């Protein structure tokens, strides 16, 4: 039987269902009371796994809103705000554009098509999808199959990752696999294979040649996970839980390496008071080389204190994907263990569904009634206990 947190999460998703799509939070906070690309799609993926028609309809509306406000260059809005007279503001990013808004949109369209079987919806969205894919191709810059992401260019918008960011490569693979399901072509299949090969070549330990940055590659201390990013100045070797979870869901790497990744993930979660996987690890501390990137990368106020937000904080949404990866790879007991910890976090303060938590003190951070925190619980629960899987 569905547990209380699952039911409360569904209630929150229903409450956040506006005519234009899923809102990031039901709280009257200007920056969250709007339709976001990544938040809306993640909520939509959760909706698809529930089979609830009204939530799936809200997801469709979310995707249509994003497509209607696509920039002529192909960029998908980071978020769209609505007033009484309709659209009031469209944002394509703050200090930098949001690369992952583009990939999440394509993922959303293709996953909606896959789960509902409504290929007419894909045909309706195909022009927007192809414009988005063309833009991603342009963002390679050197035509070597990896997208180049600016600092502040994705969900970790106040963190230190830039350049060839693992998370964004994973999203692109997932997006292209979805397109291949909806409208298969030999060209798309070859592109998927090329990106996968470059990810494995440059983000895992191997004896091959012709890495993107051979000197930097040889200097990396390889750990039990794929590093979060690299750029012309070298690698950033911190653990990105979201990106590595996506890699597991996409079945990238050998079974042996995947098992090592899972072992590291669960060890890391087990070392924390909350029992959750931190989004990035270890935290960046004052005095470290990367601190100068972190301390000034904020538009309003500094939030990335050690163990908080992206700097080692624990996000229910990210842990939902980590749990899904455990299920996908057959680690059911470990997934149930993580689900229990995730449910405990989301249930705090009368099911507040906070945005994230201080990993050290367990204090909640960010916005309460955060819909993608609810989506994290829904996605993990449905992947454990239902038969409505997504396409990876």
C-alpha positions in Angstrom: 0.0 0.0 0.0 1.2 3.5 -0.7 2.8 5.2 2.3 1.9 8.5 3.8 4.8 10.4 2.2 3.9 9.1 -1.2 0.3 10.3 -0.7 1.4 13.7 0.6 3.8 14.0 -2.4 0.9 13.4 -4.8 -1.2 16.0 -3.0 1.6 18.5 -3.4 1.9 17.8 -7.1 -1.8 18.3 -7.5 -1.7 21.5 -5.6 1.1 22.8 -7.8 -0.8 21.9 -11.0 -1.5 25.3 -12.7 -3.2 25.6 -16.1 0.2 26.3 -17.6 2.0 23.4 -15.9 3.7 22.4 -12.7 4.9 25.2 -10.4 8.2 24.8 -8.6 6.5 25.4 -5.3 3.1 26.3 -4.0 4.6 28.9 -1.7 4.0 32.5 -2.9 7.6 33.0 -3.6 8.1 34.9 -6.9 11.0 32.9 -8.3 9.3 29.6 -7.5 5.7 30.3 -8.3 6.2 29.8 -12.0 6.7 27.0 -14.5 10.4 25.8 -14.7 11.8 23.6 -17.3 13.8 21.2 -15.2 11.5 21.3 -12.1 8.4 20.9 -14.3 9.9 18.0 -16.3 11.0 16.1 -13.2 7.6 16.6 -11.7 6.2 15.4 -15.0 8.3 12.3 -15.0 7.0 11.5 -11.6 3.4 12.1 -12.9 4.0 9.6 -15.8 5.0 6.9 -13.4 1.8 7.3 -11.3 -0.6 6.9 -14.2 -2.8 9.7 -12.8 -4.5 11.4 -15.7 -4.8 14.8 -14.2 -1.1 15.0 -13.3 -0.1 13.7 -16.8 -2.3 16.4 -18.3 -0.4 19.0 -16.2 2.8 17.6 -17.6 1.6 18.0 -21.1 0.6 21.6 -20.4 4.1 22.2 -18.9 5.8 21.0 -22.1 3.4 23.0 -24.3 4.2 26.1 -22.2 8.0 25.6 -22.7 7.6 25.0 -26.4 5.4 28.1 -26.9 8.1 30.2 -25.3 11.1 28.6 -27.0 13.5 31.3 -28.3 14.0 31.6 -32.0 17.6 30.3 -31.5 16.2 27.1 -30.0 16.8 27.9 -26.3 14.1 26.6 -23.9 13.1 28.9 -21.1 14.6 28.3 -17.7 11.2 29.4 -16.4 8.0 31.2 -17.4 6.0 33.4 -15.0 2.3 34.1 -15.5 0.1 37.0 -14.5 -3.6 37.6 -14.7 -3.3 38.6 -18.4 -1.1 35.7 -19.4 2.7 35.5 -19.8 4.4 38.1 -17.6 8.0 37.1 -17.8 10.2 34.6 -19.6 13.7 33.8 -18.4 16.4 31.9 -20.3 18.8 32.0 -17.3 20.3 34.4 -14.9 24.1 35.0 -14.8 24.4 32.4 -17.6 21.9 30.5 -19.8 20.6 27.2 -18.7 21.9 24.4 -20.9 19.9 21.7 -19.1 16.6 23.4 -19.7 17.1 22.4 -23.4 17.8 18.7 -22.6 15.1 18.4 -19.9 12.6 19.6 -22.5 13.5 17.0 -25.0 13.5 14.3 -22.3 10.1 15.5 -21.2 8.6 15.3 -24.7 10.1 11.9 -25.5 9.2 10.4 -22.1 5.6 11.6 -22.4 5.4 10.1 -25.8 6.9 6.8 -24.6 4.7 6.3 -21.6 1.4 7.6 -23.1 2.0 6.1 -26.5 0.8 9.4 -28.0 3.1 9.8 -31.0 1.0 12.6 -32.3 2.2 14.7 -29.4 5.8 14.1 -30.5 4.9 15.1 -34.1 3.4 18.3 -32.7 6.6 19.0 -30.7 9.1 17.8 -33.3 10.0 21.2 -34.7 10.8 22.5 -31.2 12.7 19.3 -30.4 14.9 19.5 -33.5 15.6 23.2 -32.9 16.8 22.2 -29.4 19.0 19.4 -30.7 20.5 21.7 -33.3 21.4 24.2 -30.5 23.0 21.4 -28.5 25.1 20.5 -31.5 26.2 24.2 -31.8 27.1 24.2 -28.1 29.8 21.5 -28.7 31.8 24.3 -30.4 34.5 21.9 -31.5 32.2 19.2 -32.9 33.7 16.5 -30.8 30.4 15.3 -29.3 30.5 16.8 -25.8 28.5 20.0 -25.0 30.4 22.9 -23.4 28.6 24.4 -20.4 29.3 27.8 -18.9 29.8 28.3 -15.2 26.3 28.6 -13.7 24.8 26.9 -16.8 22.7 24.2 -15.3 20.8 23.2 -12.1 23.9 23.6 -10.0 23.7 27.3 -10.9 25.8 28.6 -8.0 28.4 25.8 -8.0 31.9 25.4 -9.6 31.3 23.1 -12.5 31.8 24.3 -16.0 33.2 23.2 -19.4 32.5 19.5 -20.1 30.1 18.8 -17.3 29.2 15.2 -16.8 25.6 15.9 -15.8 24.8 17.7 -19.0 26.4 15.0 -21.2 24.2 12.4 -19.4 21.0 14.4 -20.0 21.9 14.7 -23.7 22.3 11.0 -24.0 19.0 10.4 -22.3 17.3 13.0 -24.5 18.7 11.5 -27.8 17.7 8.0 -26.7 14.2 9.3 -26.3 14.3 10.9 -29.7 15.5 7.6 -31.2 12.5 5.8 -29.7 10.1 8.4 -31.2 11.7 9.0 -34.6 14.7 6.6 -35.1 17.4 7.5 -37.6 20.8 6.1 -38.3 22.3 9.6 -37.8 20.8 9.9 -34.3 22.0 6.4 -33.4 25.5 7.2 -34.5 25.4 10.5 -32.5 24.3 8.6 -29.3 27.1 6.1 -29.7 29.7 8.9 -30.3 28.7 10.8 -27.2 28.6 7.7 -25.0 32.1 6.8 -26.3 33.4 10.3 -25.4 31.9 10.1 -21.9 33.5 6.8 -21.2 36.8 7.9 -22.8 37.1 11.1 -20.7 35.2 10.4 -17.5 36.4 6.9 -16.6 39.8 5.3 -16.1 41.1 3.6 -19.3 44.2 3.0 -21.3 42.9 4.5 -24.5 44.5 7.5 -26.3 43.1 10.7 -27.7 41.4 12.0 -24.6 40.0 15.5 -24.8 42.7 16.9 -22.5 45.5 14.2 -22.3 47.7 16.0 -19.8 44.9 16.7 -17.4 43.5 13.2 -17.9 46.8 11.6 -16.9 47.0 13.8 -13.8 43.6 12.9 -12.4 43.3 10.7 -9.3 40.6 8.4 -10.4 38.0 7.5 -7.7 35.0 5.2 -7.5 32.9 7.5 -9.6 33.0 9.7 -12.7 34.4 13.2 -12.0 31.9 16.1 -12.2 33.6 18.1 -15.0 36.7 19.2 -16.8 37.7 22.2 -18.8 40.9 23.5 -20.5 42.4 24.1 -17.1 41.9 20.5 -15.9 39.4 18.3 -14.1 37.2 19.0 -11.1 37.2 15.7 -9.4 34.3 16.0 -7.0 31.4 13.5 -6.9 28.3 14.6 -8.6 25.5 12.3 -7.3 22.9 13.3 -9.9 25.3 12.8 -12.9 26.5 9.4 -11.6 23.0 8.3 -10.9 22.0 9.2 -14.5 25.0 7.2 -15.7 23.7 4.2 -13.8 20.2 4.6 -15.2 21.6 4.9 -18.7 23.7 1.7 -18.1 27.0 3.4 -19.0 30.2 1.7 -18.0 31.0 -1.9 -17.2 29.0 -3.9 -14.6 32.0 -3.9 -12.4 32.4 -0.1 -12.5 28.7 0.3 -11.9 28.8 -1.8 -8.8 31.8 0.3 -7.5 29.8 3.4 -8.1 26.8 2.0 -6.2 29.1 0.9 -3.4 30.5 4.4 -3.1 27.0 6.0 -3.2 25.7 3.9 -0.4 28.8 4.3 1.7 28.6 8.0 1.4 24.9 8.1 2.3 25.6 5.9 5.3 28.2 8.3 6.6 25.7 11.2 6.8 23.3 11.9 9.7 20.3 12.1 7.2 21.3 8.9 5.5 21.0 10.7 2.1 23.5 11.1 -0.7 24.9 14.7 -0.9 24.5 16.4 -4.2 28.3 17.1 -4.6 31.1 15.8 -2.4 33.3 16.7 -0.7 32.3 20.3 0.1 34.5 23.2 -1.0 36.0 25.0 1.9 37.5 28.5 2.3 41.1 28.5 1.3 40.7 25.8 -1.4 41.5 26.5 -5.0 37.9 26.3 -6.1 36.6 28.6 -3.3 37.0 31.8 -5.3 34.8 30.3 -8.0 32.1 29.5 -5.4 32.1 32.6 -3.2 31.3 35.0 -6.0 29.0 32.8 -8.1 25.7 34.1 -6.6 23.3 36.7 -7.9 21.8 37.8 -4.6 23.2 36.1 -1.5 25.8 33.4 -0.9 24.1 30.1 0.0 26.8 27.6 -0.7 28.3 27.3 2.7 30.0 23.9 3.3 27.4 21.1 3.6 24.6 23.3 2.2 22.8 23.7 -1.2 25.1 22.5 -3.9 28.2 22.6 -1.8 27.6 19.2 -0.1 24.0 19.7 0.7 21.5 16.9 0.4 18.6 17.2 -2.0 15.5 14.9 -1.9 15.1 15.3 -5.7 18.7 14.0 -6.3 18.2 11.2 -3.9 15.0 10.2 -5.8 17.2 9.6 -8.9 19.9 7.8 -6.9 17.2 5.5 -5.6 15.9 4.9 -9.1 19.4 4.0 -10.2 19.6 1.4 -7.5 16.3 -0.1 -8.6 17.4 -0.1 -12.2 20.6 -1.9 -11.4 18.8 -4.5 -9.2 19.9 -3.2 -5.7 16.4 -3.3 -4.3 17.3 -3.6 -0.6 19.6 -0.6 -0.9 16.9 1.3 -2.8 14.4 0.6 0.0 16.9 1.8 2.6 17.4 5.1 0.7 13.6 5.4 0.2 13.1 5.2 4.0 15.7 8.0 4.6 14.2 10.1 1.8 10.7 9.7 3.2 11.9 10.7 6.7 13.5 13.9 5.3 10.4 14.9 3.2 8.1 14.2 6.2 9.9 16.7 8.5 7.9 19.6 9.8 4.5 18.1 8.8 5.6 17.1 5.3 7.3 20.3 4.4 9.2 18.8 1.4 12.1 21.2 1.7 14.4 22.0 -1.2 17.5 20.6 0.5 19.2 20.0 3.8 22.4 20.8 5.6 24.2 17.4 5.4 26.0 17.9 8.6 23.3 19.5 10.9 20.2 18.1 9.1 18.7 21.6 9.1 16.4 22.3 6.2 17.4 24.8 3.6 15.7 26.6 0.7 12.0 26.6 -0.2 9.4 24.4 1.5 6.6 22.7 -0.4 9.2 22.2 -3.2 7.5 20.1 -5.9 10.6 18.3 -7.2 11.4 17.2 -3.7 7.9 15.6 -3.7 8.7 14.2 -7.2 11.8 12.5 -5.8 9.8 10.5 -3.4 7.2 9.6 -6.1 9.8 8.5 -8.6 11.5 6.2 -6.2 8.3 4.8 -4.8 6.8 4.1 -8.2 10.0 2.5 -9.5 10.1 0.2 -6.5 6.4 -0.8 -6.4 4.8 -0.1 -9.8 5.2 -1.2 -13.4 5.2 2.2 -15.1 8.9 2.6 -15.9 10.5 5.4 -17.8 12.7 4.9 -20.9 16.4 5.0 -20.4 
